[in-house]
Amino acid sequence: MTEVPLLKVSKLVKAFPLGGGVFSKSRARVRAVDDVSFAISRGETFGLVGESGCGKSTLGRLILRLIEPTGGKVEFNGQNIQSLGSKEMRLLRRRMQIIFQDPYSSLDPRMKVDAIVSEPLCALQNLSKSDRRRIAGQLVEKVGLRAADLNKYPHEFSGGQRQRIGIARALCVGPELLVADEPVSALDVSIQAQVINLMEDLKKEYNLSYIFISHDLNVVEHVSDRIAVMYFGTIVELAPAGQFSTSPRHPYTEALLKAVPIPDPHRRTEPFPMQGDVPSPVNPPPGCAFNPRCSYAFDRCHVERPRMAAASPQHLVACWLNDGRGLWID
Amino acid sequence: MQQNILKIEDLSVRFHLPEGVVRAVDSVSFDLARGETLGLVGESGCGKSVTSLSILGLIPSPPGRIKAGCVRFEDQNLLDMNTERLRQIRGRDISMIFQEPMTSLNPVLSIGRQVAEPLMTHKGLSRSEALAEAAEWLDQVKIPAARQRLGDYPHQLSGGMRQRVMIAMAMVCRPKLLIADEPTTALDVTIQAQILSLMRELKEKLNMSLLLITHNLGVVAQTASRVMVMYAGQIVEEASIIDIFDQPFHPYSQGLLKSIPRFGDRRHGRVRRLNEIPGAVPSLIEAVGGCRFADRCPYAFDICKEQLPELFQIRDGQRARCWLKYHPARRRQSD
């Protein structure tokens, strides 16, 4: 594969200062995203799962450069996005867009659908008002609403319909990459299915790539080609989606899979083995961040942090249990 | 053989809003046996929470009003009771756990005080006795170093820990019935698994009945022995946990079960397209003549739009509110 990946993230770090005001001398920092690397090819859906606070949303925002990283780089189509000036960045924003979780708070209640959907066109492209309206009309129909809905306000729609509006807004500038941050988590199950199917249809039609961020493993497995599991700011396992149910390699992934309640009363699972909470980010444990909750942890896990290694060609794991079997990669 | 601890008959709850009268719960009837776990599932706005709040007289009124019905708890009708007597039952015989542990705990009281409160109110324990027992319960719900944490405030705890405190509060008086309204929805999966297994364990220990309200079909499958599916304020299907998953009858139950992505689908190579239930839940303000699901139902025919079906017996222990019971050929034709 010599082709330039659509997105390449290398050694990305984001540290947030902790507590205190502007004048506080406290230098404590939390590494919300800690040394994350991966690449996404065109047309791929890349799933990002993890529990709250694991850094998955921060990672999504770094990729779109909504926040600046502390270290590392993000390359879109071979171009380092940190090096871009504001004008060039605006051009790039046409090519990467975001869909938010909460369809209630992510739409301005005082704007009509027409204005919401075509706002990115105003900001990023020079088009006449009638052109913008035409494009908005086509898009709302594409996402399963009616052109007449352009004159309505967000409160007139249900949660699922609002999420459709959010998707139309993201699509209107013709992006190649969509970061979807928990796009269906706030929706009811039957509506969730509608939105997931819509996203899959649009992906095919426009050859989109998705970064699909979610805490719901069932949903992520369903939509993704590859999945990265995040814990405490780092990716602990990255593999093709089909491999997760059969051969998870990281003890955290394994625990996560066991914790998902199976919608099948014939398969009642054993009481859950993993105890405890995610460690405090202020005082991370030495070595592997998962060691306090890991039932396989041995001496090395308490002193040295494992790095991503290939357990098999497509399957990367950051765990000392896999050491010796794979190759180190940078 | 089994004795019913709770019997709800023909419960109807209305909300009187400026826009009109919302028929939030419409003629809901069900029984709950001693020691049983009954799941109440449905999507938002289907009336499952309103049903559970009505049991303890917690419907805000106005705008809410219980229009008709009867909630029998051990042969007393809770709806006829005055507030004073209801208060003696709340927290002692019937407890409730809510979805949001942050908003349902009092932020200015220590957790020890909050867990001890029901013991002082209902059992007449002194403050120090109650605190000692509270510490035991916090230990039971697996809060590490419980004794030292009695003085902690809710904001010092994580979401999972707060939900444990809520459970301890609900359990201290050893209730006969626990109503859990989306107890794990706000929690991460690993924490959810811990809380569910804790609830199961305590339920066994106290031989308590559990009314579990959730939208998560996985949680129901893992926890409940019987399920009721609600749609637009009505029960549309009632069945054992096995029957509802293996042979759901109502088109809504069927659609719901087919619309969830299941982990492990990828292993079989081909990923099936999720089933969609077209459309959205109807407004509960307008009076609907026929079946409330008719507009979204793939099998609907003339009678469905005209006349509301009753809960017909499908097989032993399974009932469904659907005319297909008498017109089975309709289903085959459409498939």
HADDOCK unambig.tbl for C-alpha pairs under 7 A between the chains (distance, minus, plus):
assign (segid A and resid 51 and name CA) (segid B and resid 188 and name CA) 5.72 0.50 0.50
assign (segid A and resid 52 and name CA) (segid B and resid 188 and name CA) 6.71 0.50 0.50
assign (segid A and resid 188 and name CA) (segid B and resid 43 and name CA) 5.78 0.50 0.50
assign (segid A and resid 188 and name CA) (segid B and resid 44 and name CA) 6.78 0.50 0.50
assign (segid A and resid 189 and name CA) (segid B and resid 259 and name CA) 6.73 0.50 0.50
assign (segid A and resid 189 and name CA) (segid B and resid 260 and name CA) 6.54 0.50 0.50
assign (segid A and resid 190 and name CA) (segid B and resid 256 and name CA) 6.01 0.50 0.50
assign (segid A and resid 190 and name CA) (segid B and resid 259 and name CA) 5.77 0.50 0.50
assign (segid A and resid 190 and name CA) (segid B and resid 276 and name CA) 6.06 0.50 0.50
assign (segid A and resid 190 and name CA) (segid B and resid 277 and name CA) 5.74 0.50 0.50
assign (segid A and resid 193 and name CA) (segid B and resid 259 and name CA) 5.72 0.50 0.50
assign (segid A and resid 193 and name CA) (segid B and resid 274 and name CA) 5.77 0.50 0.50
assign (segid A and resid 193 and name CA) (segid B and resid 275 and name CA) 6.61 0.50 0.50
assign (segid A and resid 193 and name CA) (segid B and resid 276 and name CA) 5.59 0.50 0.50
assign (segid A and resid 194 and name CA) (segid B and resid 276 and name CA) 5.45 0.50 0.50
assign (segid A and resid 197 and name CA) (segid B and resid 274 and name CA) 6.78 0.50 0.50
assign (segid A and resid 218 and name CA) (segid B and resid 261 and name CA) 5.57 0.50 0.50
assign (segid A and resid 218 and name CA) (segid B and resid 262 and name CA) 5.46 0.50 0.50
assign (segid A and resid 218 and name CA) (segid B and resid 263 and name CA) 4.71 0.50 0.50
assign (segid A and resid 219 and name CA) (segid B and resid 261 and name CA) 5.88 0.50 0.50
assign (segid A and resid 221 and name CA) (segid B and resid 263 and name CA) 6.48 0.50 0.50
assign (segid A and resid 222 and name CA) (segid B and resid 261 and name CA) 6.16 0.50 0.50
assign (segid A and resid 222 and name CA) (segid B and resid 271 and name CA) 6.94 0.50 0.50
assign (segid A and resid 241 and name CA) (segid B and resid 266 and name CA) 6.88 0.50 0.50
assign (segid A and resid 242 and name CA) (segid B and resid 266 and name CA) 4.73 0.50 0.50
assign (segid A and resid 242 and name CA) (segid B and resid 267 and name CA) 5.09 0.50 0.50
assign (segid A and resid 245 and name CA) (segid B and resid 264 and name CA) 5.24 0.50 0.50
assign (segid A and resid 245 and name CA) (segid B and resid 267 and name CA) 6.82 0.50 0.50
assign (segid A and resid 256 and name CA) (segid B and resid 190 and name CA) 6.14 0.50 0.50
assign (segid A and resid 259 and name CA) (segid B and resid 189 and name CA) 5.83 0.50 0.50
assign (segid A and resid 259 and name CA) (segid B and resid 190 and name CA) 5.23 0.50 0.50
assign (segid A and resid 259 and name CA) (segid B and resid 193 and name CA) 5.30 0.50 0.50
assign (segid A and resid 260 and name CA) (segid B and resid 189 and name CA) 6.05 0.50 0.50
assign (segid A and resid 261 and name CA) (segid B and resid 218 and name CA) 4.66 0.50 0.50
assign (segid A and resid 261 and name CA) (segid B and resid 219 and name CA) 5.55 0.50 0.50
assign (segid A and resid 261 and name CA) (segid B and resid 222 and name CA) 6.42 0.50 0.50
assign (segid A and resid 262 and name CA) (segid B and resid 218 and name CA) 4.84 0.50 0.50
assign (segid A and resid 262 and name CA) (segid B and resid 222 and name CA) 6.95 0.50 0.50
assign (segid A and resid 263 and name CA) (segid B and resid 217 and name CA) 5.55 0.50 0.50
assign (segid A and resid 263 and name CA) (segid B and resid 218 and name CA) 3.76 0.50 0.50
assign (segid A and resid 263 and name CA) (segid B and resid 221 and name CA) 5.33 0.50 0.50
assign (segid A and resid 264 and name CA) (segid B and resid 218 and name CA) 6.97 0.50 0.50
assign (segid A and resid 264 and name CA) (segid B and resid 221 and name CA) 5.52 0.50 0.50
assign (segid A and resid 264 and name CA) (segid B and resid 245 and name CA) 6.92 0.50 0.50
assign (segid A and resid 265 and name CA) (segid B and resid 221 and name CA) 4.55 0.50 0.50
assign (segid A and resid 265 and name CA) (segid B and resid 222 and name CA) 5.94 0.50 0.50
assign (segid A and resid 265 and name CA) (segid B and resid 241 and name CA) 6.61 0.50 0.50
assign (segid A and resid 265 and name CA) (segid B and resid 242 and name CA) 6.12 0.50 0.50
assign (segid A and resid 268 and name CA) (segid B and resid 222 and name CA) 5.51 0.50 0.50
assign (segid A and resid 271 and name CA) (segid B and resid 197 and name CA) 5.90 0.50 0.50
assign (segid A and resid 272 and name CA) (segid B and resid 193 and name CA) 6.27 0.50 0.50
assign (segid A and resid 272 and name CA) (segid B and resid 194 and name CA) 6.33 0.50 0.50
